[in-house]
Amino acid sequence: MTALAAPQPTLGWRPGLAYASLGVPLAFVSLPLYVNLPHHYASVLGVSLPALGAVMLAVRGLDAVVDPALGRLTDRLFRHGADAAWRAAALGALVLALAFAALWRPPSGAELPWLAIALLASTLAYSAVAIVHQSWGTRWGGGPELRARVAGWREAGTLVGVLLASGLPAWLGWNATSAALAVLLLIGLLSLRSGGVETAPAPEAAALASPWRDAAFRQLLAVFMLNGIASAVPATLLPFFLADRLQLPGWQAPLLLAYFGSAVLGLPLWVRAAARWGVAPTWRAGMAASVAAFAATPWLGAGDGAAFAAVCIASGLALGADLALPGALLTGVIHDGGAGRRGEGAYLGWWACATKLNLALAAGLALPLLAAVGYRSGGSDEAGLQALAWTYGGLPCALKLAAAAALWRAEHLNPRWRDRE
């Protein structure tokens, strides 16, 4: 008997919107954790940069080590059906909401240990929810165009979340921001469960090969890490750059809104471009556009707010490629490697681990390095400010170019990365 061909998966706007809904609070929490938190503890609470960098490197490094185990746990949950995975995500969301609220209210004299405990709880819970969420979308499978569309919906939710997080803390304070996160998590979880996004229980997988035995995954992960560190360095240093180099601390909220607002406009264009020219070539074009937009940043100085706003808008338009296209390539690698619908979590756990390592290296190395060359938060030493400018603007461009070169080489080893349908 000949088996009937399985219908090709599709993604209408209703399941797409339901899937995107949980991406909103996940992005909403990530922006304060990786942009506002270091500056808050350094400038508001007076924690030294070397001590702050050491704690954040240790916490995020430990958190990253746990992510592969969370990925394997996610695979086991999905074998029991989507409801089991959803309940685990709900538990993670509760821990995330409580730990995030605690981060901004440390007891006097115990800022560093409080930061370590609350940040570790926040990031572990974030990872648990995010891996379930990404696995949910990865299990659709499909060709490159559908994969880019699924990633596009997820990252559209991401952009809505970061837009909200760009303005709410400055306007309403951290207590209201924490309450907003709890509400958004509840909405996202309920939408995901009731929005028509469903996955059937997967069969038990016997002895799936480790993702590290997949050469395409190793190659993609190397590109992702180079590109991710290039993005994490300016994200970590933005408040310092605005306050001390440009002397425009009050501009952070509107500039973040301009940056992510531009990304909202650019995201669908990058998804369409990937359908026309292929995912990997389009991602390389996005990297080149980002370097072109950011290249002038080290030469900006005090009062150059208008020029930096133009940089934010241009680099925001390029951001859509970094948001949608790596995830689309990863889905293809997972399914081409034979893991589809059984072992997504193992891949996504290591992917989340790489994301955390990017952020850990950005904070754990950049902050102590700046302190070593003479930069101090709130200081006016010209050499220190110049070092800040080059670390903020020059280092990311060099890393982006390295990532583009690595992607070009990987494309030649994996020609399917250029497929358009």
DRENDO-1510 file (C-alpha; in Angstrom, 1 decimal, always signed):
<recs>
REC; n; res; u; v; w
REC; 1; MET; +0.0; +0.0; +0.0 .
REC; 2; THR; +1.3; +3.4; -0.9 .
REC; 3; ALA; +1.2; +6.0; +1.8 .
REC; 4; LEU; -0.7; +9.2; +1.1 .
REC; 5; ALA; +1.5; +12.2; +0.9 .
REC; 6; ALA; +1.2; +14.5; +3.9 .
REC; 7; PRO; -0.4; +17.8; +3.2 .
REC; 8; GLN; +2.0; +20.7; +3.0 .
REC; 9; PRO; +1.8; +22.8; +6.1 .
REC; 10; THR; +0.5; +26.3; +5.9 .
REC; 11; LEU; +0.5; +29.3; +8.2 .
REC; 12; GLY; -2.5; +31.7; +8.1 .
REC; 13; TRP; -2.7; +34.9; +9.9 .
REC; 14; ARG; -4.7; +33.5; +12.9 .
REC; 15; PRO; -2.2; +30.8; +13.9 .
REC; 16; GLY; +0.6; +33.1; +13.0 .
REC; 17; LEU; -0.7; +35.8; +15.3 .
REC; 18; ALA; -1.4; +33.3; +18.1 .
REC; 19; TYR; +2.2; +32.0; +17.7 .
REC; 20; ALA; +3.6; +35.5; +17.7 .
REC; 21; SER; +1.8; +36.5; +20.9 .
REC; 22; LEU; +4.1; +34.7; +23.3 .
REC; 23; GLY; +7.1; +36.4; +21.5 .
REC; 24; VAL; +5.9; +39.8; +22.8 .
REC; 25; PRO; +6.6; +39.2; +26.5 .
REC; 26; LEU; +9.8; +37.2; +25.8 .
REC; 27; ALA; +11.2; +40.2; +23.9 .
REC; 28; PHE; +9.7; +42.6; +26.4 .
REC; 29; VAL; +11.7; +41.0; +29.2 .
REC; 30; SER; +14.9; +40.5; +27.2 .
REC; 31; LEU; +15.6; +44.2; +26.4 .
REC; 32; PRO; +15.7; +45.4; +30.0 .
REC; 33; LEU; +17.8; +42.4; +31.0 .
REC; 34; TYR; +20.5; +43.0; +28.4 .
REC; 35; VAL; +20.3; +46.8; +27.9 .
REC; 36; ASN; +19.0; +48.5; +31.0 .
REC; 37; LEU; +20.2; +46.2; +33.7 .
REC; 38; PRO; +24.0; +46.7; +33.5 .
REC; 39; HIS; +23.6; +50.5; +33.4 .
REC; 40; HIS; +21.0; +50.5; +36.2 .
REC; 41; TYR; +23.3; +48.5; +38.5 .
REC; 42; ALA; +26.4; +50.6; +37.5 .
REC; 43; SER; +25.0; +54.1; +37.5 .
REC; 44; VAL; +22.0; +54.0; +39.8 .
REC; 45; LEU; +23.2; +51.5; +42.4 .
REC; 46; GLY; +26.9; +52.2; +42.1 .
REC; 47; VAL; +28.2; +48.7; +41.4 .
REC; 48; SER; +31.7; +48.7; +39.8 .
REC; 49; LEU; +32.1; +47.7; +36.2 .
REC; 50; PRO; +34.6; +44.9; +36.8 .
REC; 51; ALA; +32.4; +43.3; +39.5 .
REC; 52; LEU; +29.3; +43.8; +37.5 .
REC; 53; GLY; +30.9; +42.2; +34.4 .
REC; 54; ALA; +32.2; +39.3; +36.4 .
REC; 55; VAL; +28.7; +38.5; +38.0 .
REC; 56; MET; +26.9; +38.8; +34.6 .
REC; 57; LEU; +29.5; +36.6; +32.9 .
REC; 58; ALA; +29.3; +34.0; +35.6 .
REC; 59; VAL; +25.5; +34.0; +35.7 .
REC; 60; ARG; +24.9; +34.0; +32.0 .
REC; 61; GLY; +27.6; +31.4; +31.5 .
REC; 62; LEU; +26.0; +29.1; +34.0 .
REC; 63; ASP; +22.6; +29.7; +32.5 .
REC; 64; ALA; +23.9; +28.9; +29.1 .
REC; 65; VAL; +25.2; +25.5; +30.3 .
REC; 66; VAL; +21.7; +24.5; +31.4 .
REC; 67; ASP; +20.0; +25.4; +28.1 .
REC; 68; PRO; +20.9; +22.1; +26.2 .
REC; 69; ALA; +19.3; +20.1; +29.1 .
REC; 70; LEU; +16.2; +22.3; +28.8 .
REC; 71; GLY; +16.1; +21.5; +25.1 .
REC; 72; ARG; +16.2; +17.8; +25.8 .
REC; 73; LEU; +13.4; +18.2; +28.4 .
REC; 74; THR; +11.3; +20.1; +25.8 .
REC; 75; ASP; +11.6; +17.2; +23.4 .
REC; 76; ARG; +10.3; +14.8; +26.1 .
REC; 77; LEU; +7.4; +17.1; +26.9 .
REC; 78; PHE; +6.4; +17.4; +23.2 .
REC; 79; ARG; +6.3; +13.6; +23.0 .
REC; 80; HIS; +3.5; +13.7; +25.4 .
REC; 81; GLY; +1.7; +16.4; +23.4 .
REC; 82; ALA; +1.5; +20.1; +23.1 .
REC; 83; ASP; -0.5; +20.5; +26.4 .
REC; 84; ALA; +2.4; +19.1; +28.4 .
REC; 85; ALA; +4.8; +21.6; +26.8 .
REC; 86; TRP; +2.3; +24.4; +27.3 .
REC; 87; ARG; +2.0; +23.7; +31.0 .
REC; 88; ALA; +5.8; +23.7; +31.5 .
REC; 89; ALA; +5.9; +27.1; +29.7 .
REC; 90; ALA; +3.2; +28.4; +32.0 .
REC; 91; LEU; +5.3; +27.4; +35.1 .
REC; 92; GLY; +8.3; +29.0; +33.6 .
REC; 93; ALA; +6.4; +32.2; +32.8 .
REC; 94; LEU; +5.3; +32.5; +36.5 .
REC; 95; VAL; +8.9; +32.2; +37.7 .
REC; 96; LEU; +10.0; +34.7; +35.1 .
REC; 97; ALA; +7.5; +37.3; +36.1 .
REC; 98; LEU; +8.4; +37.0; +39.8 .
REC; 99; ALA; +12.2; +37.0; +39.3 .
REC; 100; PHE; +12.1; +40.0; +36.9 .
REC; 101; ALA; +10.2; +42.1; +39.4 .
REC; 102; ALA; +12.7; +41.2; +42.1 .
REC; 103; LEU; +15.7; +42.3; +39.9 .
REC; 104; TRP; +14.9; +46.0; +40.2 .
REC; 105; ARG; +14.4; +46.0; +44.0 .
REC; 106; PRO; +17.7; +44.7; +45.5 .
REC; 107; PRO; +18.2; +45.1; +49.3 .
REC; 108; SER; +20.8; +47.8; +50.2 .
REC; 109; GLY; +24.3; +46.4; +50.6 .
REC; 110; ALA; +23.5; +43.1; +48.9 .
REC; 111; GLU; +23.1; +44.2; +45.3 .
REC; 112; LEU; +25.6; +41.8; +43.7 .
REC; 113; PRO; +24.3; +38.5; +45.3 .
REC; 114; TRP; +20.7; +39.7; +44.7 .
REC; 115; LEU; +21.6; +40.4; +41.1 .
REC; 116; ALA; +23.2; +36.9; +40.7 .
REC; 117; ILE; +20.2; +35.0; +42.1 .
REC; 118; ALA; +17.4; +37.0; +40.5 .
REC; 119; LEU; +19.2; +37.2; +37.1 .
REC; 120; LEU; +19.8; +33.5; +37.1 .
REC; 121; ALA; +16.2; +32.7; +37.9 .
REC; 122; SER; +15.0; +35.2; +35.2 .
REC; 123; THR; +17.2; +33.8; +32.5 .
REC; 124; LEU; +16.6; +30.1; +33.3 .
REC; 125; ALA; +12.8; +30.7; +33.2 .
REC; 126; TYR; +13.2; +32.8; +30.1 .
REC; 127; SER; +15.1; +30.0; +28.4 .
REC; 128; ALA; +12.5; +27.4; +29.4 .
REC; 129; VAL; +9.6; +29.4; +27.9 .
REC; 130; ALA; +11.5; +30.5; +24.8 .
REC; 131; ILE; +12.7; +27.0; +23.9 .
REC; 132; VAL; +9.1; +25.7; +24.1 .
REC; 133; HIS; +7.9; +28.6; +22.0 .
REC; 134; GLN; +10.5; +28.2; +19.3 .
REC; 135; SER; +10.1; +24.4; +19.2 .
REC; 136; TRP; +6.4; +24.9; +18.7 .
REC; 137; GLY; +7.1; +26.8; +15.5 .
REC; 138; THR; +9.9; +24.6; +14.3 .
REC; 139; ARG; +7.6; +21.6; +14.3 .
REC; 140; TRP; +5.7; +23.0; +11.4 .
REC; 141; GLY; +8.6; +22.1; +9.1 .
REC; 142; GLY; +7.9; +23.1; +5.5 .
REC; 143; GLY; +10.2; +24.7; +2.9 .
REC; 144; PRO; +12.4; +27.7; +3.2 .
REC; 145; GLU; +9.5; +30.2; +2.5 .
REC; 146; LEU; +7.3; +28.8; +5.2 .
REC; 147; ARG; +10.3; +28.6; +7.6 .
REC; 148; ALA; +11.0; +32.3; +7.0 .
REC; 149; ARG; +7.3; +33.1; +7.5 .
REC; 150; VAL; +7.1; +31.2; +10.8 .
REC; 151; ALA; +10.3; +33.0; +12.0 .
REC; 152; GLY; +8.9; +36.3; +10.7 .
REC; 153; TRP; +5.8; +35.9; +12.8 .
REC; 154; ARG; +7.8; +35.0; +15.9 .
REC; 155; GLU; +10.1; +38.0; +15.3 .
REC; 156; ALA; +7.2; +40.3; +14.6 .
REC; 157; GLY; +6.1; +39.5; +18.2 .
REC; 158; THR; +9.6; +40.2; +19.3 .
REC; 159; LEU; +9.6; +43.6; +17.7 .
REC; 160; VAL; +6.3; +44.5; +19.3 .
REC; 161; GLY; +7.7; +43.5; +22.7 .
REC; 162; VAL; +10.9; +45.5; +22.3 .
REC; 163; LEU; +9.0; +48.5; +21.2 .
REC; 164; LEU; +6.9; +48.3; +24.4 .
REC; 165; ALA; +10.0; +47.7; +26.5 .
REC; 166; SER; +11.8; +50.7; +24.9 .
REC; 167; GLY; +9.4; +53.2; +26.4 .
REC; 168; LEU; +7.6; +51.7; +29.4 .
REC; 169; PRO; +10.5; +51.6; +31.9 .
REC; 170; ALA; +11.4; +55.3; +31.3 .
REC; 171; TRP; +7.8; +56.4; +31.4 .
REC; 172; LEU; +6.2; +54.2; +34.1 .
REC; 173; GLY; +9.1; +52.9; +36.2 .
REC; 174; TRP; +10.1; +49.3; +36.9 .
REC; 175; ASN; +7.2; +48.3; +39.1 .
REC; 176; ALA; +4.7; +49.0; +36.3 .
REC; 177; THR; +7.0; +47.4; +33.8 .
REC; 178; SER; +7.1; +44.2; +35.9 .
REC; 179; ALA; +3.3; +44.2; +36.1 .
REC; 180; ALA; +3.0; +44.7; +32.4 .
REC; 181; LEU; +5.3; +41.7; +31.8 .
REC; 182; ALA; +3.0; +39.5; +33.9 .
REC; 183; VAL; +0.0; +40.5; +31.9 .
REC; 184; LEU; +1.7; +40.0; +28.6 .
REC; 185; LEU; +2.9; +36.6; +29.6 .
REC; 186; LEU; -0.7; +35.6; +30.5 .
REC; 187; ILE; -2.1; +36.9; +27.2 .
REC; 188; GLY; +0.7; +35.2; +25.2 .
REC; 189; LEU; +0.1; +31.8; +26.9 .
REC; 190; LEU; -3.6; +31.9; +26.5 .
REC; 191; SER; -3.4; +32.9; +22.8 .
REC; 192; LEU; -0.9; +30.2; +22.1 .
REC; 193; ARG; -3.2; +27.6; +23.6 .
REC; 194; SER; -6.4; +28.8; +22.0 .
REC; 195; GLY; -5.2; +30.2; +18.7 .
REC; 196; GLY; -5.3; +27.1; +16.5 .
REC; 197; VAL; -1.5; +26.4; +16.8 .
REC; 198; GLU; -1.3; +22.7; +17.6 .
REC; 199; THR; +1.2; +19.9; +17.2 .
REC; 200; ALA; +0.5; +16.2; +17.5 .
REC; 201; PRO; +2.4; +14.1; +20.0 .
REC; 202; ALA; +5.7; +13.0; +18.5 .
REC; 203; PRO; +6.8; +9.4; +18.7 .
REC; 204; GLU; +9.5; +8.4; +21.1 .
REC; 205; ALA; +12.9; +9.0; +19.6 .
REC; 206; ALA; +15.5; +6.3; +20.2 .
REC; 207; ALA; +19.0; +7.6; +20.5 .
REC; 208; LEU; +18.9; +10.7; +18.3 .
REC; 209; ALA; +22.3; +11.9; +17.2 .
REC; 210; SER; +23.8; +14.8; +19.1 .
REC; 211; PRO; +23.4; +18.1; +17.2 .
REC; 212; TRP; +27.1; +18.5; +17.4 .
REC; 213; ARG; +27.5; +15.6; +15.0 .
REC; 214; ASP; +25.7; +17.7; +12.4 .
REC; 215; ALA; +28.3; +19.6; +10.4 .
REC; 216; ALA; +25.7; +22.1; +9.0 .
REC; 217; PHE; +24.6; +22.9; +12.6 .
REC; 218; ARG; +28.2; +23.5; +13.7 .
REC; 219; GLN; +28.8; +25.8; +10.8 .
REC; 220; LEU; +25.5; +27.8; +11.3 .
REC; 221; LEU; +26.2; +28.1; +15.0 .
REC; 222; ALA; +29.6; +29.6; +14.4 .
REC; 223; VAL; +28.0; +32.2; +12.1 .
REC; 224; PHE; +25.3; +32.9; +14.6 .
REC; 225; MET; +27.7; +33.4; +17.5 .
REC; 226; LEU; +29.9; +35.8; +15.5 .
REC; 227; ASN; +26.9; +37.8; +14.4 .
REC; 228; GLY; +25.3; +37.6; +17.9 .
REC; 229; ILE; +28.3; +39.0; +19.7 .
REC; 230; ALA; +28.4; +41.8; +17.1 .
REC; 231; SER; +24.8; +42.7; +18.2 .
REC; 232; ALA; +25.3; +42.1; +21.9 .
REC; 233; VAL; +28.2; +44.4; +22.4 .
REC; 234; PRO; +26.3; +47.6; +21.4 .
REC; 235; ALA; +23.2; +46.4; +23.2 .
REC; 236; THR; +25.2; +46.2; +26.4 .
REC; 237; LEU; +27.0; +49.5; +25.9 .
REC; 238; LEU; +24.2; +51.7; +24.5 .
REC; 239; PRO; +23.3; +53.4; +27.8 .
REC; 240; PHE; +26.9; +54.2; +28.5 .
REC; 241; PHE; +27.5; +55.5; +24.9 .
REC; 242; LEU; +24.5; +57.7; +25.1 .
REC; 243; ALA; +25.2; +59.1; +28.5 .
REC; 244; ASP; +28.9; +59.6; +28.4 .
REC; 245; ARG; +30.0; +59.8; +24.7 .
REC; 246; LEU; +27.0; +61.6; +23.2 .
REC; 247; GLN; +25.9; +63.2; +26.5 .
REC; 248; LEU; +22.3; +62.5; +25.6 .
REC; 249; PRO; +21.0; +60.1; +28.4 .
REC; 250; GLY; +17.4; +61.2; +27.9 .
REC; 251; TRP; +17.4; +60.0; +24.3 .
REC; 252; GLN; +17.5; +56.3; +25.0 .
REC; 253; ALA; +13.8; +55.6; +24.9 .
REC; 254; PRO; +13.1; +57.5; +21.7 .
REC; 255; LEU; +16.2; +56.1; +19.9 .
REC; 256; LEU; +15.2; +52.6; +20.9 .
REC; 257; LEU; +11.7; +53.2; +19.6 .
REC; 258; ALA; +13.2; +54.5; +16.3 .
REC; 259; TYR; +15.5; +51.5; +16.0 .
REC; 260; PHE; +12.9; +48.9; +16.6 .
REC; 261; GLY; +10.2; +50.8; +14.8 .
REC; 262; SER; +12.4; +50.7; +11.7 .
REC; 263; ALA; +12.9; +47.0; +12.3 .
REC; 264; VAL; +9.1; +46.5; +12.2 .
REC; 265; LEU; +9.1; +48.2; +8.8 .
REC; 266; GLY; +12.1; +46.2; +7.5 .
REC; 267; LEU; +11.1; +42.7; +8.7 .
REC; 268; PRO; +8.5; +41.8; +6.1 .
REC; 269; LEU; +10.9; +43.1; +3.4 .
REC; 270; TRP; +13.6; +40.8; +4.5 .
REC; 271; VAL; +11.2; +37.8; +4.6 .
REC; 272; ARG; +10.1; +38.6; +1.0 .
REC; 273; ALA; +13.7; +39.0; -0.1 .
REC; 274; ALA; +14.6; +35.6; +1.3 .
REC; 275; ALA; +11.7; +34.1; -0.7 .
REC; 276; ARG; +13.1; +35.6; -3.8 .
REC; 277; TRP; +16.9; +35.3; -3.4 .
REC; 278; GLY; +17.4; +32.6; -0.8 .
REC; 279; VAL; +17.7; +32.8; +3.0 .
REC; 280; ALA; +21.5; +32.8; +3.4 .
REC; 281; PRO; +22.3; +35.3; +0.6 .
REC; 282; THR; +19.7; +37.6; +2.1 .
REC; 283; TRP; +21.1; +37.3; +5.6 .
REC; 284; ARG; +24.6; +38.2; +4.2 .
REC; 285; ALA; +23.0; +41.3; +2.6 .
REC; 286; GLY; +21.5; +42.2; +5.9 .
REC; 287; MET; +24.9; +42.0; +7.6 .
REC; 288; ALA; +26.5; +44.2; +5.0 .
REC; 289; ALA; +23.7; +46.7; +5.4 .
REC; 290; SER; +24.2; +46.7; +9.1 .
REC; 291; VAL; +27.9; +47.4; +8.8 .
REC; 292; ALA; +27.2; +50.2; +6.3 .
REC; 293; ALA; +24.7; +51.8; +8.7 .
REC; 294; PHE; +27.0; +51.5; +11.8 .
REC; 295; ALA; +30.4; +52.3; +10.3 .
REC; 296; ALA; +30.4; +56.0; +11.2 .
REC; 297; THR; +29.5; +55.5; +14.9 .
REC; 298; PRO; +33.0; +55.7; +16.4 .
REC; 299; TRP; +33.4; +59.2; +15.1 .
REC; 300; LEU; +30.3; +60.6; +16.7 .
REC; 301; GLY; +30.7; +62.9; +19.7 .
REC; 302; ALA; +28.9; +65.0; +22.2 .
REC; 303; GLY; +25.6; +66.4; +20.9 .
REC; 304; ASP; +25.5; +64.3; +17.7 .
REC; 305; GLY; +22.0; +63.1; +18.4 .
REC; 306; ALA; +20.6; +63.6; +15.0 .
REC; 307; ALA; +23.4; +61.7; +13.3 .
REC; 308; PHE; +23.0; +58.9; +15.8 .
REC; 309; ALA; +19.3; +58.8; +15.2 .
REC; 310; ALA; +20.0; +58.3; +11.5 .
REC; 311; VAL; +22.3; +55.4; +12.4 .
REC; 312; CYS; +19.6; +53.9; +14.6 .
REC; 313; ILE; +17.0; +54.1; +11.8 .
REC; 314; ALA; +19.3; +52.6; +9.2 .
REC; 315; SER; +20.6; +49.8; +11.4 .
REC; 316; GLY; +17.1; +49.1; +12.5 .
REC; 317; LEU; +16.0; +48.5; +9.0 .
REC; 318; ALA; +18.8; +46.0; +8.6 .
REC; 319; LEU; +17.9; +44.3; +11.9 .
REC; 320; GLY; +15.0; +42.3; +10.4 .
REC; 321; ALA; +17.5; +40.1; +8.6 .
REC; 322; ASP; +19.1; +39.1; +11.9 .
REC; 323; LEU; +15.8; +38.4; +13.5 .
REC; 324; ALA; +14.0; +36.2; +10.9 .
REC; 325; LEU; +16.6; +34.5; +8.8 .
REC; 326; PRO; +18.9; +32.7; +11.3 .
REC; 327; GLY; +15.9; +30.9; +12.7 .
REC; 328; ALA; +14.7; +29.9; +9.2 .
REC; 329; LEU; +18.1; +28.4; +8.4 .
REC; 330; LEU; +18.1; +26.6; +11.8 .
REC; 331; THR; +14.7; +25.0; +11.0 .
REC; 332; GLY; +16.1; +23.8; +7.7 .
REC; 333; VAL; +19.2; +22.3; +9.3 .
REC; 334; ILE; +17.1; +20.5; +11.9 .
REC; 335; HIS; +14.8; +18.9; +9.3 .
REC; 336; ASP; +17.5; +18.2; +6.8 .
REC; 337; GLY; +19.5; +16.5; +9.6 .
REC; 338; GLY; +16.6; +14.1; +10.3 .
REC; 339; ALA; +15.6; +15.5; +13.7 .
REC; 340; GLY; +12.3; +17.0; +12.5 .
REC; 341; ARG; +9.3; +16.6; +14.9 .
REC; 342; ARG; +11.4; +14.6; +17.3 .
REC; 343; GLY; +14.6; +16.4; +18.4 .
REC; 344; GLU; +14.0; +20.1; +17.8 .
REC; 345; GLY; +14.6; +20.9; +21.5 .
REC; 346; ALA; +18.1; +19.4; +21.5 .
REC; 347; TYR; +19.1; +21.8; +18.7 .
REC; 348; LEU; +17.2; +24.8; +20.1 .
REC; 349; GLY; +18.8; +24.2; +23.6 .
REC; 350; TRP; +22.3; +24.6; +22.1 .
REC; 351; TRP; +21.0; +27.6; +20.1 .
REC; 352; ALA; +19.8; +29.2; +23.2 .
REC; 353; CYS; +23.1; +28.4; +24.9 .
REC; 354; ALA; +24.9; +30.2; +22.1 .
REC; 355; THR; +22.6; +33.2; +22.5 .
REC; 356; LYS; +23.4; +33.4; +26.2 .
REC; 357; LEU; +27.1; +33.0; +25.6 .
REC; 358; ASN; +27.0; +35.9; +23.1 .
REC; 359; LEU; +25.4; +38.1; +25.8 .
REC; 360; ALA; +27.7; +36.8; +28.5 .
REC; 361; LEU; +30.8; +37.6; +26.5 .
REC; 362; ALA; +29.6; +41.0; +25.6 .
REC; 363; ALA; +29.0; +42.0; +29.2 .
REC; 364; GLY; +31.7; +40.0; +30.8 .
REC; 365; LEU; +34.5; +41.0; +28.5 .
REC; 366; ALA; +33.5; +44.5; +27.2 .
REC; 367; LEU; +32.8; +46.1; +30.6 .
REC; 368; PRO; +36.1; +45.0; +32.4 .
REC; 369; LEU; +38.0; +45.8; +29.2 .
REC; 370; LEU; +36.7; +49.3; +29.1 .
REC; 371; ALA; +37.5; +49.7; +32.8 .
REC; 372; ALA; +41.1; +48.5; +32.1 .
REC; 373; VAL; +41.7; +51.1; +29.4 .
REC; 374; GLY; +40.5; +54.0; +31.6 .
REC; 375; TYR; +36.7; +54.3; +31.0 .
REC; 376; ARG; +34.5; +55.0; +34.0 .
REC; 377; SER; +30.7; +55.3; +33.9 .
REC; 378; GLY; +29.9; +59.0; +34.2 .
REC; 379; GLY; +33.6; +60.0; +33.6 .
REC; 380; SER; +34.9; +62.5; +31.1 .
REC; 381; ASP; +38.4; +61.2; +30.3 .
REC; 382; GLU; +38.9; +61.6; +26.6 .
REC; 383; ALA; +40.9; +58.4; +26.1 .
REC; 384; GLY; +38.3; +56.4; +28.0 .
REC; 385; LEU; +35.5; +57.9; +25.9 .
REC; 386; GLN; +37.3; +57.1; +22.7 .
REC; 387; ALA; +37.8; +53.6; +23.8 .
REC; 388; LEU; +34.1; +53.4; +24.5 .
REC; 389; ALA; +33.3; +54.7; +21.1 .
REC; 390; TRP; +35.4; +52.2; +19.3 .
REC; 391; THR; +34.2; +49.3; +21.4 .
REC; 392; TYR; +30.6; +50.3; +20.9 .
REC; 393; GLY; +30.9; +51.1; +17.1 .
REC; 394; GLY; +34.0; +49.6; +15.6 .
REC; 395; LEU; +34.2; +46.1; +17.2 .
REC; 396; PRO; +30.6; +45.1; +16.1 .
REC; 397; CYS; +31.4; +46.0; +12.5 .
REC; 398; ALA; +34.5; +43.9; +12.5 .
REC; 399; LEU; +32.6; +40.9; +14.0 .
REC; 400; LYS; +29.7; +41.4; +11.4 .
REC; 401; LEU; +32.2; +41.2; +8.6 .
REC; 402; ALA; +33.7; +38.0; +10.0 .
REC; 403; ALA; +30.2; +36.5; +10.3 .
REC; 404; ALA; +29.4; +37.4; +6.7 .
REC; 405; ALA; +32.6; +35.7; +5.6 .
REC; 406; ALA; +31.8; +32.6; +7.6 .
REC; 407; LEU; +28.3; +32.5; +6.2 .
REC; 408; TRP; +29.6; +32.8; +2.6 .
REC; 409; ARG; +31.9; +29.8; +3.2 .
REC; 410; ALA; +29.1; +27.8; +4.9 .
REC; 411; GLU; +26.8; +28.4; +1.9 .
REC; 412; HIS; +29.3; +26.7; -0.4 .
REC; 413; LEU; +29.3; +23.7; +1.9 .
REC; 414; ASN; +25.5; +23.7; +2.2 .
REC; 415; PRO; +24.0; +24.8; -1.2 .
REC; 416; ARG; +20.5; +24.2; +0.1 .
REC; 417; TRP; +20.8; +27.3; +2.3 .
REC; 418; ARG; +20.4; +29.3; -0.9 .
REC; 419; ASP; +17.1; +27.6; -1.8 .
REC; 420; ARG; +14.1; +29.9; -2.3 .
REC; 421; GLU; +11.2; +27.4; -2.0 .
</recs>
